[in-house]
Amino acid sequence: MSRRLEAVISGRVQMVSFRHYTQQKALELGVVGWVRNEPDGTVRTVAEGEESALRSFREFLDVGSPYADVESVECEWEEATGEFERFRITH
């Protein structure tokens, strides 16, 4: 069953390759969607895929890149929309 995860990650998550590592993890897990830096210093991601893959993706967000210092991850779970074909970094 396909689900959707929307998450906002706070902490030292910009300028530390967080988006790159997030994209790599999504590709590894077969998750589609996007990740981007927000003007307030957070990183936002929307991802869709199998629930087990999204749970692994969610666990990854607690750590992010080796250079990040994640303080919090706010998540919302929803039904997948099927709007994505791949996982990309957006601006």
PyMOL CGO cylinders between C-alpha atoms (Angstrom):
from pymol import cmd
from pymol.cgo import CYLINDER

trace = [
    CYLINDER, 0.00, 0.00, 0.00, 1.43, 3.35, -1.04, 0.3, 1, 1, 1, 1, 1, 1,
    CYLINDER, 1.43, 3.35, -1.04, 1.55, 6.20, 1.47, 0.3, 1, 1, 1, 1, 1, 1,
    CYLINDER, 1.55, 6.20, 1.47, 2.72, 9.82, 1.55, 0.3, 1, 1, 1, 1, 1, 1,
    CYLINDER, 2.72, 9.82, 1.55, 5.05, 11.39, 4.12, 0.3, 1, 1, 1, 1, 1, 1,
    CYLINDER, 5.05, 11.39, 4.12, 5.46, 15.14, 4.45, 0.3, 1, 1, 1, 1, 1, 1,
    CYLINDER, 5.46, 15.14, 4.45, 8.24, 16.24, 6.81, 0.3, 1, 1, 1, 1, 1, 1,
    CYLINDER, 8.24, 16.24, 6.81, 9.95, 19.41, 7.97, 0.3, 1, 1, 1, 1, 1, 1,
    CYLINDER, 9.95, 19.41, 7.97, 13.42, 18.91, 9.43, 0.3, 1, 1, 1, 1, 1, 1,
    CYLINDER, 13.42, 18.91, 9.43, 14.93, 21.49, 11.79, 0.3, 1, 1, 1, 1, 1, 1,
    CYLINDER, 14.93, 21.49, 11.79, 18.45, 21.99, 13.08, 0.3, 1, 1, 1, 1, 1, 1,
    CYLINDER, 18.45, 21.99, 13.08, 21.72, 22.38, 11.22, 0.3, 1, 1, 1, 1, 1, 1,
    CYLINDER, 21.72, 22.38, 11.22, 20.34, 20.90, 8.01, 0.3, 1, 1, 1, 1, 1, 1,
    CYLINDER, 20.34, 20.90, 8.01, 21.30, 23.40, 5.31, 0.3, 1, 1, 1, 1, 1, 1,
    CYLINDER, 21.30, 23.40, 5.31, 24.78, 23.69, 3.78, 0.3, 1, 1, 1, 1, 1, 1,
    CYLINDER, 24.78, 23.69, 3.78, 25.60, 20.15, 5.05, 0.3, 1, 1, 1, 1, 1, 1,
    CYLINDER, 25.60, 20.15, 5.05, 24.59, 18.05, 1.99, 0.3, 1, 1, 1, 1, 1, 1,
    CYLINDER, 24.59, 18.05, 1.99, 21.29, 17.08, 3.64, 0.3, 1, 1, 1, 1, 1, 1,
    CYLINDER, 21.29, 17.08, 3.64, 19.33, 17.24, 0.38, 0.3, 1, 1, 1, 1, 1, 1,
    CYLINDER, 19.33, 17.24, 0.38, 21.91, 15.14, -1.46, 0.3, 1, 1, 1, 1, 1, 1,
    CYLINDER, 21.91, 15.14, -1.46, 21.92, 12.39, 1.17, 0.3, 1, 1, 1, 1, 1, 1,
    CYLINDER, 21.92, 12.39, 1.17, 18.12, 12.50, 1.34, 0.3, 1, 1, 1, 1, 1, 1,
    CYLINDER, 18.12, 12.50, 1.34, 17.86, 11.99, -2.42, 0.3, 1, 1, 1, 1, 1, 1,
    CYLINDER, 17.86, 11.99, -2.42, 20.35, 9.11, -2.27, 0.3, 1, 1, 1, 1, 1, 1,
    CYLINDER, 20.35, 9.11, -2.27, 18.36, 7.40, 0.52, 0.3, 1, 1, 1, 1, 1, 1,
    CYLINDER, 18.36, 7.40, 0.52, 15.09, 7.88, -1.37, 0.3, 1, 1, 1, 1, 1, 1,
    CYLINDER, 15.09, 7.88, -1.37, 16.61, 6.31, -4.51, 0.3, 1, 1, 1, 1, 1, 1,
    CYLINDER, 16.61, 6.31, -4.51, 17.97, 3.42, -2.45, 0.3, 1, 1, 1, 1, 1, 1,
    CYLINDER, 17.97, 3.42, -2.45, 14.52, 2.78, -0.93, 0.3, 1, 1, 1, 1, 1, 1,
    CYLINDER, 14.52, 2.78, -0.93, 12.52, 3.29, -4.12, 0.3, 1, 1, 1, 1, 1, 1,
    CYLINDER, 12.52, 3.29, -4.12, 10.75, 6.38, -2.74, 0.3, 1, 1, 1, 1, 1, 1,
    CYLINDER, 10.75, 6.38, -2.74, 9.58, 9.21, -5.05, 0.3, 1, 1, 1, 1, 1, 1,
    CYLINDER, 9.58, 9.21, -5.05, 8.96, 12.91, -4.30, 0.3, 1, 1, 1, 1, 1, 1,
    CYLINDER, 8.96, 12.91, -4.30, 11.18, 15.88, -3.56, 0.3, 1, 1, 1, 1, 1, 1,
    CYLINDER, 11.18, 15.88, -3.56, 13.34, 17.66, -0.98, 0.3, 1, 1, 1, 1, 1, 1,
    CYLINDER, 13.34, 17.66, -0.98, 14.18, 21.37, -0.72, 0.3, 1, 1, 1, 1, 1, 1,
    CYLINDER, 14.18, 21.37, -0.72, 15.69, 24.01, 1.55, 0.3, 1, 1, 1, 1, 1, 1,
    CYLINDER, 15.69, 24.01, 1.55, 13.19, 26.44, 3.06, 0.3, 1, 1, 1, 1, 1, 1,
    CYLINDER, 13.19, 26.44, 3.06, 13.88, 30.17, 3.67, 0.3, 1, 1, 1, 1, 1, 1,
    CYLINDER, 13.88, 30.17, 3.67, 13.55, 29.66, 7.45, 0.3, 1, 1, 1, 1, 1, 1,
    CYLINDER, 13.55, 29.66, 7.45, 16.55, 27.29, 7.55, 0.3, 1, 1, 1, 1, 1, 1,
    CYLINDER, 16.55, 27.29, 7.55, 14.58, 24.04, 7.62, 0.3, 1, 1, 1, 1, 1, 1,
    CYLINDER, 14.58, 24.04, 7.62, 14.46, 21.31, 5.00, 0.3, 1, 1, 1, 1, 1, 1,
    CYLINDER, 14.46, 21.31, 5.00, 11.10, 20.09, 3.69, 0.3, 1, 1, 1, 1, 1, 1,
    CYLINDER, 11.10, 20.09, 3.69, 10.44, 16.79, 1.96, 0.3, 1, 1, 1, 1, 1, 1,
    CYLINDER, 10.44, 16.79, 1.96, 7.41, 15.11, 0.45, 0.3, 1, 1, 1, 1, 1, 1,
    CYLINDER, 7.41, 15.11, 0.45, 7.84, 11.42, -0.30, 0.3, 1, 1, 1, 1, 1, 1,
    CYLINDER, 7.84, 11.42, -0.30, 5.61, 8.62, -1.54, 0.3, 1, 1, 1, 1, 1, 1,
    CYLINDER, 5.61, 8.62, -1.54, 6.16, 4.90, -1.60, 0.3, 1, 1, 1, 1, 1, 1,
    CYLINDER, 6.16, 4.90, -1.60, 5.48, 1.65, 0.20, 0.3, 1, 1, 1, 1, 1, 1,
    CYLINDER, 5.48, 1.65, 0.20, 4.86, 2.20, 3.89, 0.3, 1, 1, 1, 1, 1, 1,
    CYLINDER, 4.86, 2.20, 3.89, 7.84, 0.08, 4.97, 0.3, 1, 1, 1, 1, 1, 1,
    CYLINDER, 7.84, 0.08, 4.97, 10.17, 2.09, 2.71, 0.3, 1, 1, 1, 1, 1, 1,
    CYLINDER, 10.17, 2.09, 2.71, 8.75, 5.37, 4.01, 0.3, 1, 1, 1, 1, 1, 1,
    CYLINDER, 8.75, 5.37, 4.01, 9.28, 4.26, 7.61, 0.3, 1, 1, 1, 1, 1, 1,
    CYLINDER, 9.28, 4.26, 7.61, 12.95, 3.61, 6.81, 0.3, 1, 1, 1, 1, 1, 1,
    CYLINDER, 12.95, 3.61, 6.81, 13.09, 6.99, 5.05, 0.3, 1, 1, 1, 1, 1, 1,
    CYLINDER, 13.09, 6.99, 5.05, 11.55, 8.64, 8.13, 0.3, 1, 1, 1, 1, 1, 1,
    CYLINDER, 11.55, 8.64, 8.13, 14.21, 7.04, 10.37, 0.3, 1, 1, 1, 1, 1, 1,
    CYLINDER, 14.21, 7.04, 10.37, 16.91, 8.36, 8.05, 0.3, 1, 1, 1, 1, 1, 1,
    CYLINDER, 16.91, 8.36, 8.05, 15.54, 11.92, 8.45, 0.3, 1, 1, 1, 1, 1, 1,
    CYLINDER, 15.54, 11.92, 8.45, 16.42, 11.81, 12.18, 0.3, 1, 1, 1, 1, 1, 1,
    CYLINDER, 16.42, 11.81, 12.18, 20.09, 11.71, 11.17, 0.3, 1, 1, 1, 1, 1, 1,
    CYLINDER, 20.09, 11.71, 11.17, 20.36, 13.03, 7.60, 0.3, 1, 1, 1, 1, 1, 1,
    CYLINDER, 20.36, 13.03, 7.60, 23.84, 13.69, 6.31, 0.3, 1, 1, 1, 1, 1, 1,
    CYLINDER, 23.84, 13.69, 6.31, 26.95, 12.94, 8.36, 0.3, 1, 1, 1, 1, 1, 1,
    CYLINDER, 26.95, 12.94, 8.36, 27.42, 16.72, 8.75, 0.3, 1, 1, 1, 1, 1, 1,
    CYLINDER, 27.42, 16.72, 8.75, 23.88, 17.54, 9.90, 0.3, 1, 1, 1, 1, 1, 1,
    CYLINDER, 23.88, 17.54, 9.90, 22.62, 18.11, 13.42, 0.3, 1, 1, 1, 1, 1, 1,
    CYLINDER, 22.62, 18.11, 13.42, 18.91, 17.32, 13.32, 0.3, 1, 1, 1, 1, 1, 1,
    CYLINDER, 18.91, 17.32, 13.32, 16.93, 18.85, 16.18, 0.3, 1, 1, 1, 1, 1, 1,
    CYLINDER, 16.93, 18.85, 16.18, 13.41, 17.80, 15.17, 0.3, 1, 1, 1, 1, 1, 1,
    CYLINDER, 13.41, 17.80, 15.17, 11.37, 16.19, 12.42, 0.3, 1, 1, 1, 1, 1, 1,
    CYLINDER, 11.37, 16.19, 12.42, 7.70, 17.15, 12.12, 0.3, 1, 1, 1, 1, 1, 1,
    CYLINDER, 7.70, 17.15, 12.12, 5.75, 14.62, 10.04, 0.3, 1, 1, 1, 1, 1, 1,
    CYLINDER, 5.75, 14.62, 10.04, 2.35, 14.17, 8.51, 0.3, 1, 1, 1, 1, 1, 1,
    CYLINDER, 2.35, 14.17, 8.51, 1.21, 10.85, 7.02, 0.3, 1, 1, 1, 1, 1, 1,
    CYLINDER, 1.21, 10.85, 7.02, -1.39, 10.76, 4.24, 0.3, 1, 1, 1, 1, 1, 1,
    CYLINDER, -1.39, 10.76, 4.24, -2.56, 8.63, 1.36, 0.3, 1, 1, 1, 1, 1, 1,
    CYLINDER, -2.56, 8.63, 1.36, -0.32, 8.77, -1.71, 0.3, 1, 1, 1, 1, 1, 1,
    CYLINDER, -0.32, 8.77, -1.71, -1.42, 10.93, -4.63, 0.3, 1, 1, 1, 1, 1, 1,
    CYLINDER, -1.42, 10.93, -4.63, 0.72, 9.21, -7.26, 0.3, 1, 1, 1, 1, 1, 1,
    CYLINDER, 0.72, 9.21, -7.26, 1.90, 12.56, -8.64, 0.3, 1, 1, 1, 1, 1, 1,
    CYLINDER, 1.90, 12.56, -8.64, 5.65, 11.79, -8.61, 0.3, 1, 1, 1, 1, 1, 1,
    CYLINDER, 5.65, 11.79, -8.61, 7.75, 9.68, -10.98, 0.3, 1, 1, 1, 1, 1, 1,
    CYLINDER, 7.75, 9.68, -10.98, 11.14, 10.08, -9.28, 0.3, 1, 1, 1, 1, 1, 1,
    CYLINDER, 11.14, 10.08, -9.28, 12.78, 11.74, -6.29, 0.3, 1, 1, 1, 1, 1, 1,
    CYLINDER, 12.78, 11.74, -6.29, 14.40, 15.11, -6.96, 0.3, 1, 1, 1, 1, 1, 1,
    CYLINDER, 14.40, 15.11, -6.96, 16.02, 18.08, -5.26, 0.3, 1, 1, 1, 1, 1, 1,
    CYLINDER, 16.02, 18.08, -5.26, 13.99, 21.22, -5.84, 0.3, 1, 1, 1, 1, 1, 1,
    CYLINDER, 13.99, 21.22, -5.84, 14.76, 24.88, -5.20, 0.3, 1, 1, 1, 1, 1, 1,
]
cmd.load_cgo(trace, "trace")
